[in-house]
C-alpha cells in the first residue's frame, strides 16, 4: 500500500514518513523503506511500536509535530 502511494505521488521512500499507531504500521513502513513514527496514544503501546521499527514514538501531537519538523530539516 505504501509503495503504491509513493509511486502515485512520485515520492522516494527516503523522502517520506509514515505515522501510525500500531506495530503493523511500523512494519509496513519498514518494509517499504520509509521512516516510521509512532504515536503513543493509539492502539499499540509505545514499546510495541519501537520493537516494530518506529524511529520515534511521540507522546502527544506537539511532540509529533516537532519530530516531523526535525526529520524534514
DAURZI-V745456 format. One record per residue. N is the residue number from 1. PSI is psi in degrees with one decimal (none if undefined). Layout:
BEGIN
n->(N;N)
psi->(PSI;PSI)
END
This chain:
BEGIN
n->(1;2;3;4;5;6;7;8;9;10;11;12;13;14;15;16;17;18;19;20;21;22;23;24;25;26;27;28;29;30;31;32;33;34;35;36;37;38;39;40;41;42;43;44;45;46;47;48;49;50;51;52;53;54;55;56;57;58;59;60;61;62;63;64;65;66;67;68;69;70;71;72;73)
psi->(-44.5;-39.2;-39.0;-41.7;-41.9;-46.0;-43.7;-36.0;-12.3;36.1;138.3;149.1;-35.6;-13.7;17.9;156.1;140.1;127.3;125.0;171.4;11.7;159.1;-29.1;-38.8;-44.0;-38.3;-39.6;-43.3;-48.1;-43.5;-29.5;-3.4;23.9;142.7;130.5;127.9;127.9;157.8;128.7;2.7;17.2;-148.2;-39.8;148.7;150.6;-38.4;-37.1;-37.0;-45.9;-44.0;-26.4;1.9;6.5;130.3;-23.8;144.9;117.2;139.9;-29.5;178.1;-39.1;-44.2;-41.9;-46.8;-42.6;-39.4;-42.4;-40.4;-42.7;-43.0;-38.3;-17.1;none)
END
